[in-house]
Amino acid sequence: MNVPEISGQMADDLRAWVQSWLAEATTAGFIAAPYQVEHAVLDRAFSLYKFGLTPGDAALSIFGTLH
């Protein structure tokens, strides 16, 4: 995984974002709890976090139906 070493407030923010991202994906019915995140999916989620997507938009981008 390409996640850099982070600490402090950024680590707390990222942890909260990931929890919200998984909750959004579960609520939308894209995944079922408990969900084991694969490294490739987590890398993509981290990229979307850095890009500034909300957890809901990231859940749709990663797990939603492609047209």
PyMOL Python script that loads the backbone (N, CA, C, O; Angstrom):
from pymol import cmd

cmd.read_pdbstr("""\
ATOM      1  N   MET A   1       0.842  -1.165   0.000  1.00  0.00           N
ATOM      2  CA  MET A   1       0.000   0.000   0.000  1.00  0.00           C
ATOM      3  C   MET A   1       0.893   1.236   0.000  1.00  0.00           C
ATOM      4  O   MET A   1       1.965   1.224   0.605  1.00  0.00           O
ATOM      5  N   ASN A   2       0.466   2.288  -0.665  1.00  0.00           N
ATOM      6  CA  ASN A   2       1.266   3.494  -0.808  1.00  0.00           C
ATOM      7  C   ASN A   2       0.878   4.594   0.167  1.00  0.00           C
ATOM      8  O   ASN A   2       0.972   5.775  -0.166  1.00  0.00           O
ATOM      9  N   VAL A   3       0.446   4.228   1.358  1.00  0.00           N
ATOM     10  CA  VAL A   3       0.055   5.215   2.353  1.00  0.00           C
ATOM     11  C   VAL A   3       1.304   5.641   3.105  1.00  0.00           C
ATOM     12  O   VAL A   3       2.011   4.808   3.672  1.00  0.00           O
ATOM     13  N   PRO A   4       1.579   6.960   3.108  1.00  0.00           N
ATOM     14  CA  PRO A   4       2.772   7.423   3.810  1.00  0.00           C
ATOM     15  C   PRO A   4       2.573   7.356   5.319  1.00  0.00           C
ATOM     16  O   PRO A   4       1.450   7.234   5.808  1.00  0.00           O
ATOM     17  N   GLU A   5       3.663   7.437   6.034  1.00  0.00           N
ATOM     18  CA  GLU A   5       3.612   7.477   7.498  1.00  0.00           C
ATOM     19  C   GLU A   5       2.997   8.807   7.914  1.00  0.00           C
ATOM     20  O   GLU A   5       3.526   9.871   7.591  1.00  0.00           O
ATOM     21  N   ILE A   6       1.890   8.744   8.622  1.00  0.00           N
ATOM     22  CA  ILE A   6       1.224   9.965   9.076  1.00  0.00           C
ATOM     23  C   ILE A   6       0.927   9.841  10.560  1.00  0.00           C
ATOM     24  O   ILE A   6       0.836   8.741  11.106  1.00  0.00           O
ATOM     25  N   SER A   7       0.778  10.983  11.196  1.00  0.00           N
ATOM     26  CA  SER A   7       0.466  10.977  12.621  1.00  0.00           C
ATOM     27  C   SER A   7      -0.309  12.238  12.960  1.00  0.00           C
ATOM     28  O   SER A   7      -0.509  13.114  12.118  1.00  0.00           O
ATOM     29  N   GLY A   8      -0.730  12.308  14.182  1.00  0.00           N
ATOM     30  CA  GLY A   8      -1.398  13.501  14.667  1.00  0.00           C
ATOM     31  C   GLY A   8      -2.780  13.702  14.075  1.00  0.00           C
ATOM     32  O   GLY A   8      -3.529  12.750  13.854  1.00  0.00           O
ATOM     33  N   GLN A   9      -3.099  14.964  13.823  1.00  0.00           N
ATOM     34  CA  GLN A   9      -4.426  15.337  13.364  1.00  0.00           C
ATOM     35  C   GLN A   9      -4.758  14.739  11.998  1.00  0.00           C
ATOM     36  O   GLN A   9      -5.902  14.347  11.767  1.00  0.00           O
ATOM     37  N   MET A  10      -3.785  14.660  11.089  1.00  0.00           N
ATOM     38  CA  MET A  10      -4.061  14.084   9.778  1.00  0.00           C
ATOM     39  C   MET A  10      -4.442  12.608   9.906  1.00  0.00           C
ATOM     40  O   MET A  10      -5.337  12.137   9.204  1.00  0.00           O
ATOM     41  N   ALA A  11      -3.775  11.886  10.786  1.00  0.00           N
ATOM     42  CA  ALA A  11      -4.102  10.475  10.998  1.00  0.00           C
ATOM     43  C   ALA A  11      -5.514  10.345  11.558  1.00  0.00           C
ATOM     44  O   ALA A  11      -6.273   9.473  11.134  1.00  0.00           O
ATOM     45  N   ASP A  12      -5.867  11.200  12.500  1.00  0.00           N
ATOM     46  CA  ASP A  12      -7.218  11.178  13.064  1.00  0.00           C
ATOM     47  C   ASP A  12      -8.263  11.504  12.001  1.00  0.00           C
ATOM     48  O   ASP A  12      -9.308  10.857  11.930  1.00  0.00           O
ATOM     49  N   ASP A  13      -7.974  12.517  11.170  1.00  0.00           N
ATOM     50  CA  ASP A  13      -8.894  12.893  10.094  1.00  0.00           C
ATOM     51  C   ASP A  13      -9.069  11.762   9.087  1.00  0.00           C
ATOM     52  O   ASP A  13     -10.187  11.476   8.659  1.00  0.00           O
ATOM     53  N   LEU A  14      -7.968  11.122   8.711  1.00  0.00           N
ATOM     54  CA  LEU A  14      -8.028  10.021   7.756  1.00  0.00           C
ATOM     55  C   LEU A  14      -8.792   8.837   8.337  1.00  0.00           C
ATOM     56  O   LEU A  14      -9.594   8.217   7.639  1.00  0.00           O
ATOM     57  N   ARG A  15      -8.553   8.520   9.595  1.00  0.00           N
ATOM     58  CA  ARG A  15      -9.261   7.416  10.254  1.00  0.00           C
ATOM     59  C   ARG A  15     -10.767   7.679  10.266  1.00  0.00           C
ATOM     60  O   ARG A  15     -11.555   6.779   9.974  1.00  0.00           O
ATOM     61  N   ALA A  16     -11.169   8.900  10.600  1.00  0.00           N
ATOM     62  CA  ALA A  16     -12.590   9.265  10.616  1.00  0.00           C
ATOM     63  C   ALA A  16     -13.182   9.214   9.210  1.00  0.00           C
ATOM     64  O   ALA A  16     -14.320   8.778   9.036  1.00  0.00           O
ATOM     65  N   TRP A  17     -12.420   9.658   8.200  1.00  0.00           N
ATOM     66  CA  TRP A  17     -12.892   9.650   6.821  1.00  0.00           C
ATOM     67  C   TRP A  17     -13.126   8.216   6.344  1.00  0.00           C
ATOM     68  O   TRP A  17     -14.136   7.930   5.702  1.00  0.00           O
ATOM     69  N   VAL A  18     -12.187   7.313   6.660  1.00  0.00           N
ATOM     70  CA  VAL A  18     -12.317   5.905   6.254  1.00  0.00           C
ATOM     71  C   VAL A  18     -13.531   5.269   6.925  1.00  0.00           C
ATOM     72  O   VAL A  18     -14.267   4.518   6.285  1.00  0.00           O
ATOM     73  N   GLN A  19     -13.744   5.560   8.199  1.00  0.00           N
ATOM     74  CA  GLN A  19     -14.916   5.022   8.884  1.00  0.00           C
ATOM     75  C   GLN A  19     -16.204   5.532   8.241  1.00  0.00           C
ATOM     76  O   GLN A  19     -17.156   4.771   8.067  1.00  0.00           O
ATOM     77  N   SER A  20     -16.234   6.800   7.894  1.00  0.00           N
ATOM     78  CA  SER A  20     -17.414   7.372   7.228  1.00  0.00           C
ATOM     79  C   SER A  20     -17.592   6.779   5.834  1.00  0.00           C
ATOM     80  O   SER A  20     -18.717   6.507   5.415  1.00  0.00           O
ATOM     81  N   TRP A  21     -16.489   6.577   5.112  1.00  0.00           N
ATOM     82  CA  TRP A  21     -16.523   6.003   3.767  1.00  0.00           C
ATOM     83  C   TRP A  21     -17.129   4.608   3.810  1.00  0.00           C
ATOM     84  O   TRP A  21     -17.991   4.281   2.994  1.00  0.00           O
ATOM     85  N   LEU A  22     -16.683   3.776   4.762  1.00  0.00           N
ATOM     86  CA  LEU A  22     -17.231   2.424   4.878  1.00  0.00           C
ATOM     87  C   LEU A  22     -18.694   2.452   5.326  1.00  0.00           C
ATOM     88  O   LEU A  22     -19.495   1.639   4.864  1.00  0.00           O
ATOM     89  N   ALA A  23     -19.047   3.375   6.216  1.00  0.00           N
ATOM     90  CA  ALA A  23     -20.439   3.498   6.652  1.00  0.00           C
ATOM     91  C   ALA A  23     -21.335   3.919   5.489  1.00  0.00           C
ATOM     92  O   ALA A  23     -22.437   3.393   5.333  1.00  0.00           O
ATOM     93  N   GLU A  24     -20.872   4.855   4.682  1.00  0.00           N
ATOM     94  CA  GLU A  24     -21.637   5.299   3.510  1.00  0.00           C
ATOM     95  C   GLU A  24     -21.822   4.145   2.523  1.00  0.00           C
ATOM     96  O   GLU A  24     -22.914   3.957   1.987  1.00  0.00           O
ATOM     97  N   ALA A  25     -20.778   3.386   2.286  1.00  0.00           N
ATOM     98  CA  ALA A  25     -20.859   2.262   1.355  1.00  0.00           C
ATOM     99  C   ALA A  25     -21.807   1.185   1.874  1.00  0.00           C
ATOM    100  O   ALA A  25     -22.540   0.577   1.095  1.00  0.00           O
ATOM    101  N   THR A  26     -21.795   0.948   3.179  1.00  0.00           N
ATOM    102  CA  THR A  26     -22.690  -0.036   3.779  1.00  0.00           C
ATOM    103  C   THR A  26     -24.137   0.428   3.717  1.00  0.00           C
ATOM    104  O   THR A  26     -25.025  -0.341   3.350  1.00  0.00           O
ATOM    105  N   THR A  27     -24.375   1.683   4.073  1.00  0.00           N
ATOM    106  CA  THR A  27     -25.728   2.248   4.048  1.00  0.00           C
ATOM    107  C   THR A  27     -26.313   2.227   2.641  1.00  0.00           C
ATOM    108  O   THR A  27     -27.505   1.973   2.466  1.00  0.00           O
ATOM    109  N   ALA A  28     -25.484   2.490   1.647  1.00  0.00           N
ATOM    110  CA  ALA A  28     -25.945   2.500   0.259  1.00  0.00           C
ATOM    111  C   ALA A  28     -26.161   1.092  -0.289  1.00  0.00           C
ATOM    112  O   ALA A  28     -26.716   0.931  -1.376  1.00  0.00           O
ATOM    113  N   GLY A  29     -25.727   0.074   0.453  1.00  0.00           N
ATOM    114  CA  GLY A  29     -25.899  -1.302   0.007  1.00  0.00           C
ATOM    115  C   GLY A  29     -24.810  -1.797  -0.927  1.00  0.00           C
ATOM    116  O   GLY A  29     -24.958  -2.852  -1.545  1.00  0.00           O
ATOM    117  N   PHE A  30     -23.701  -1.040  -1.041  1.00  0.00           N
ATOM    118  CA  PHE A  30     -22.606  -1.460  -1.914  1.00  0.00           C
ATOM    119  C   PHE A  30     -21.810  -2.605  -1.305  1.00  0.00           C
ATOM    120  O   PHE A  30     -21.310  -3.471  -2.022  1.00  0.00           O
ATOM    121  N   ILE A  31     -21.695  -2.607   0.023  1.00  0.00           N
ATOM    122  CA  ILE A  31     -20.949  -3.642   0.732  1.00  0.00           C
ATOM    123  C   ILE A  31     -21.755  -4.077   1.949  1.00  0.00           C
ATOM    124  O   ILE A  31     -22.678  -3.386   2.381  1.00  0.00           O
ATOM    125  N   ALA A  32     -21.396  -5.221   2.488  1.00  0.00           N
ATOM    126  CA  ALA A  32     -22.045  -5.718   3.705  1.00  0.00           C
ATOM    127  C   ALA A  32     -21.001  -5.808   4.812  1.00  0.00           C
ATOM    128  O   ALA A  32     -19.854  -6.188   4.579  1.00  0.00           O
ATOM    129  N   ALA A  33     -21.420  -5.455   6.000  1.00  0.00           N
ATOM    130  CA  ALA A  33     -20.518  -5.534   7.156  1.00  0.00           C
ATOM    131  C   ALA A  33     -20.482  -6.965   7.665  1.00  0.00           C
ATOM    132  O   ALA A  33     -21.514  -7.632   7.598  1.00  0.00           O
ATOM    133  N   PRO A  34     -19.402  -7.468   8.153  1.00  0.00           N
ATOM    134  CA  PRO A  34     -18.092  -6.823   8.149  1.00  0.00           C
ATOM    135  C   PRO A  34     -17.455  -6.919   6.765  1.00  0.00           C
ATOM    136  O   PRO A  34     -17.628  -7.912   6.059  1.00  0.00           O
ATOM    137  N   TYR A  35     -16.724  -5.887   6.389  1.00  0.00           N
ATOM    138  CA  TYR A  35     -16.096  -5.813   5.070  1.00  0.00           C
ATOM    139  C   TYR A  35     -14.593  -5.813   5.250  1.00  0.00           C
ATOM    140  O   TYR A  35     -14.054  -5.004   6.006  1.00  0.00           O
ATOM    141  N   GLN A  36     -13.914  -6.711   4.565  1.00  0.00           N
ATOM    142  CA  GLN A  36     -12.452  -6.774   4.591  1.00  0.00           C
ATOM    143  C   GLN A  36     -11.920  -5.958   3.417  1.00  0.00           C
ATOM    144  O   GLN A  36     -12.071  -6.363   2.264  1.00  0.00           O
ATOM    145  N   VAL A  37     -11.306  -4.827   3.693  1.00  0.00           N
ATOM    146  CA  VAL A  37     -10.818  -3.926   2.650  1.00  0.00           C
ATOM    147  C   VAL A  37      -9.546  -4.486   2.043  1.00  0.00           C
ATOM    148  O   VAL A  37      -8.595  -4.805   2.757  1.00  0.00           O
ATOM    149  N   GLU A  38      -9.531  -4.606   0.714  1.00  0.00           N
ATOM    150  CA  GLU A  38      -8.335  -5.038  -0.003  1.00  0.00           C
ATOM    151  C   GLU A  38      -7.389  -3.848  -0.148  1.00  0.00           C
ATOM    152  O   GLU A  38      -7.825  -2.697  -0.174  1.00  0.00           O
ATOM    153  N   HIS A  39      -6.096  -4.135  -0.241  1.00  0.00           N
ATOM    154  CA  HIS A  39      -5.102  -3.070  -0.339  1.00  0.00           C
ATOM    155  C   HIS A  39      -5.334  -2.160  -1.541  1.00  0.00           C
ATOM    156  O   HIS A  39      -5.184  -0.943  -1.427  1.00  0.00           O
ATOM    157  N   ALA A  40      -5.697  -2.729  -2.689  1.00  0.00           N
ATOM    158  CA  ALA A  40      -5.921  -1.917  -3.884  1.00  0.00           C
ATOM    159  C   ALA A  40      -7.089  -0.953  -3.685  1.00  0.00           C
ATOM    160  O   ALA A  40      -7.038   0.191  -4.137  1.00  0.00           O
ATOM    161  N   VAL A  41      -8.137  -1.414  -3.011  1.00  0.00           N
ATOM    162  CA  VAL A  41      -9.297  -0.562  -2.749  1.00  0.00           C
ATOM    163  C   VAL A  41      -8.916   0.538  -1.765  1.00  0.00           C
ATOM    164  O   VAL A  41      -9.326   1.687  -1.930  1.00  0.00           O
ATOM    165  N   LEU A  42      -8.147   0.200  -0.758  1.00  0.00           N
ATOM    166  CA  LEU A  42      -7.722   1.193   0.219  1.00  0.00           C
ATOM    167  C   LEU A  42      -6.793   2.225  -0.409  1.00  0.00           C
ATOM    168  O   LEU A  42      -6.873   3.407  -0.072  1.00  0.00           O
ATOM    169  N   ASP A  43      -5.918   1.806  -1.309  1.00  0.00           N
ATOM    170  CA  ASP A  43      -5.068   2.749  -2.044  1.00  0.00           C
ATOM    171  C   ASP A  43      -5.922   3.735  -2.834  1.00  0.00           C
ATOM    172  O   ASP A  43      -5.661   4.938  -2.830  1.00  0.00           O
ATOM    173  N   ARG A  44      -6.936   3.217  -3.508  1.00  0.00           N
ATOM    174  CA  ARG A  44      -7.819   4.084  -4.293  1.00  0.00           C
ATOM    175  C   ARG A  44      -8.580   5.044  -3.385  1.00  0.00           C
ATOM    176  O   ARG A  44      -8.724   6.224  -3.706  1.00  0.00           O
ATOM    177  N   ALA A  45      -9.063   4.542  -2.260  1.00  0.00           N
ATOM    178  CA  ALA A  45      -9.775   5.398  -1.309  1.00  0.00           C
ATOM    179  C   ALA A  45      -8.860   6.497  -0.780  1.00  0.00           C
ATOM    180  O   ALA A  45      -9.282   7.646  -0.648  1.00  0.00           O
ATOM    181  N   PHE A  46      -7.610   6.153  -0.477  1.00  0.00           N
ATOM    182  CA  PHE A  46      -6.665   7.148   0.005  1.00  0.00           C
ATOM    183  C   PHE A  46      -6.421   8.225  -1.048  1.00  0.00           C
ATOM    184  O   PHE A  46      -6.293   9.403  -0.713  1.00  0.00           O
ATOM    185  N   SER A  47      -6.355   7.830  -2.311  1.00  0.00           N
ATOM    186  CA  SER A  47      -6.192   8.806  -3.389  1.00  0.00           C
ATOM    187  C   SER A  47      -7.390   9.741  -3.465  1.00  0.00           C
ATOM    188  O   SER A  47      -7.231  10.944  -3.669  1.00  0.00           O
ATOM    189  N   LEU A  48      -8.586   9.191  -3.303  1.00  0.00           N
ATOM    190  CA  LEU A  48      -9.795  10.018  -3.348  1.00  0.00           C
ATOM    191  C   LEU A  48      -9.870  10.941  -2.131  1.00  0.00           C
ATOM    192  O   LEU A  48     -10.353  12.068  -2.240  1.00  0.00           O
ATOM    193  N   TYR A  49      -9.400  10.475  -0.981  1.00  0.00           N
ATOM    194  CA  TYR A  49      -9.323  11.312   0.221  1.00  0.00           C
ATOM    195  C   TYR A  49      -8.395  12.498  -0.043  1.00  0.00           C
ATOM    196  O   TYR A  49      -8.745  13.642   0.247  1.00  0.00           O
ATOM    197  N   LYS A  50      -7.205  12.220  -0.596  1.00  0.00           N
ATOM    198  CA  LYS A  50      -6.248  13.292  -0.885  1.00  0.00           C
ATOM    199  C   LYS A  50      -6.808  14.254  -1.926  1.00  0.00           C
ATOM    200  O   LYS A  50      -6.514  15.448  -1.885  1.00  0.00           O
ATOM    201  N   PHE A  51      -7.612  13.746  -2.857  1.00  0.00           N
ATOM    202  CA  PHE A  51      -8.217  14.582  -3.890  1.00  0.00           C
ATOM    203  C   PHE A  51      -9.308  15.477  -3.323  1.00  0.00           C
ATOM    204  O   PHE A  51      -9.639  16.503  -3.917  1.00  0.00           O
ATOM    205  N   GLY A  52      -9.877  15.095  -2.168  1.00  0.00           N
ATOM    206  CA  GLY A  52     -10.873  15.926  -1.511  1.00  0.00           C
ATOM    207  C   GLY A  52     -12.306  15.437  -1.623  1.00  0.00           C
ATOM    208  O   GLY A  52     -13.236  16.164  -1.273  1.00  0.00           O
ATOM    209  N   LEU A  53     -12.500  14.213  -2.105  1.00  0.00           N
ATOM    210  CA  LEU A  53     -13.865  13.695  -2.194  1.00  0.00           C
ATOM    211  C   LEU A  53     -14.432  13.444  -0.809  1.00  0.00           C
ATOM    212  O   LEU A  53     -13.697  13.127   0.127  1.00  0.00           O
ATOM    213  N   THR A  54     -15.734  13.588  -0.686  1.00  0.00           N
ATOM    214  CA  THR A  54     -16.407  13.243   0.559  1.00  0.00           C
ATOM    215  C   THR A  54     -16.447  11.719   0.662  1.00  0.00           C
ATOM    216  O   THR A  54     -16.288  11.031  -0.347  1.00  0.00           O
ATOM    217  N   PRO A  55     -16.658  11.184   1.861  1.00  0.00           N
ATOM    218  CA  PRO A  55     -16.767   9.730   1.988  1.00  0.00           C
ATOM    219  C   PRO A  55     -17.891   9.146   1.124  1.00  0.00           C
ATOM    220  O   PRO A  55     -17.732   8.066   0.556  1.00  0.00           O
ATOM    221  N   GLY A  56     -19.015   9.844   1.022  1.00  0.00           N
ATOM    222  CA  GLY A  56     -20.125   9.362   0.199  1.00  0.00           C
ATOM    223  C   GLY A  56     -19.775   9.328  -1.274  1.00  0.00           C
ATOM    224  O   GLY A  56     -20.086   8.359  -1.967  1.00  0.00           O
ATOM    225  N   ASP A  57     -19.127  10.383  -1.760  1.00  0.00           N
ATOM    226  CA  ASP A  57     -18.716  10.405  -3.163  1.00  0.00           C
ATOM    227  C   ASP A  57     -17.659   9.338  -3.454  1.00  0.00           C
ATOM    228  O   ASP A  57     -17.658   8.729  -4.524  1.00  0.00           O
ATOM    229  N   ALA A  58     -16.772   9.121  -2.502  1.00  0.00           N
ATOM    230  CA  ALA A  58     -15.752   8.090  -2.685  1.00  0.00           C
ATOM    231  C   ALA A  58     -16.383   6.700  -2.694  1.00  0.00           C
ATOM    232  O   ALA A  58     -15.971   5.840  -3.473  1.00  0.00           O
ATOM    233  N   ALA A  59     -17.375   6.474  -1.837  1.00  0.00           N
ATOM    234  CA  ALA A  59     -18.065   5.175  -1.819  1.00  0.00           C
ATOM    235  C   ALA A  59     -18.730   4.927  -3.165  1.00  0.00           C
ATOM    236  O   ALA A  59     -18.649   3.824  -3.706  1.00  0.00           O
ATOM    237  N   LEU A  60     -19.381   5.938  -3.703  1.00  0.00           N
ATOM    238  CA  LEU A  60     -20.032   5.795  -5.006  1.00  0.00           C
ATOM    239  C   LEU A  60     -18.998   5.570  -6.101  1.00  0.00           C
ATOM    240  O   LEU A  60     -19.210   4.751  -6.994  1.00  0.00           O
ATOM    241  N   SER A  61     -17.896   6.279  -6.040  1.00  0.00           N
ATOM    242  CA  SER A  61     -16.847   6.147  -7.055  1.00  0.00           C
ATOM    243  C   SER A  61     -16.228   4.745  -7.033  1.00  0.00           C
ATOM    244  O   SER A  61     -15.964   4.171  -8.089  1.00  0.00           O
ATOM    245  N   ILE A  62     -15.997   4.197  -5.855  1.00  0.00           N
ATOM    246  CA  ILE A  62     -15.333   2.911  -5.744  1.00  0.00           C
ATOM    247  C   ILE A  62     -16.282   1.734  -5.907  1.00  0.00           C
ATOM    248  O   ILE A  62     -15.964   0.772  -6.606  1.00  0.00           O
ATOM    249  N   PHE A  63     -17.449   1.804  -5.267  1.00  0.00           N
ATOM    250  CA  PHE A  63     -18.345   0.659  -5.233  1.00  0.00           C
ATOM    251  C   PHE A  63     -19.562   0.785  -6.118  1.00  0.00           C
ATOM    252  O   PHE A  63     -20.242  -0.211  -6.366  1.00  0.00           O
ATOM    253  N   GLY A  64     -19.862   1.987  -6.606  1.00  0.00           N
ATOM    254  CA  GLY A  64     -21.079   2.196  -7.391  1.00  0.00           C
ATOM    255  C   GLY A  64     -21.024   1.533  -8.747  1.00  0.00           C
ATOM    256  O   GLY A  64     -19.958   1.126  -9.210  1.00  0.00           O
ATOM    257  N   THR A  65     -22.160   1.428  -9.373  1.00  0.00           N
ATOM    258  CA  THR A  65     -22.271   0.831 -10.692  1.00  0.00           C
ATOM    259  C   THR A  65     -21.680   1.752 -11.737  1.00  0.00           C
ATOM    260  O   THR A  65     -21.992   2.942 -11.772  1.00  0.00           O
ATOM    261  N   LEU A  66     -20.832   1.210 -12.583  1.00  0.00           N
ATOM    262  CA  LEU A  66     -20.266   1.983 -13.680  1.00  0.00           C
ATOM    263  C   LEU A  66     -21.199   1.927 -14.869  1.00  0.00           C
ATOM    264  O   LEU A  66     -21.808   0.894 -15.150  1.00  0.00           O
ATOM    265  N   HIS A  67     -21.308   3.039 -15.562  1.00  0.00           N
ATOM    266  CA  HIS A  67     -22.193   3.102 -16.729  1.00  0.00           C
ATOM    267  C   HIS A  67     -21.409   2.886 -17.990  1.00  0.00           C
ATOM    268  O   HIS A  67     -21.978   2.903 -19.082  1.00  0.00           O
TER     269      HIS A  67
END
""", "prot")
cmd.dss("prot")
cmd.show_as("cartoon", "prot")
cmd.util.cbc("prot")
cmd.orient("prot")
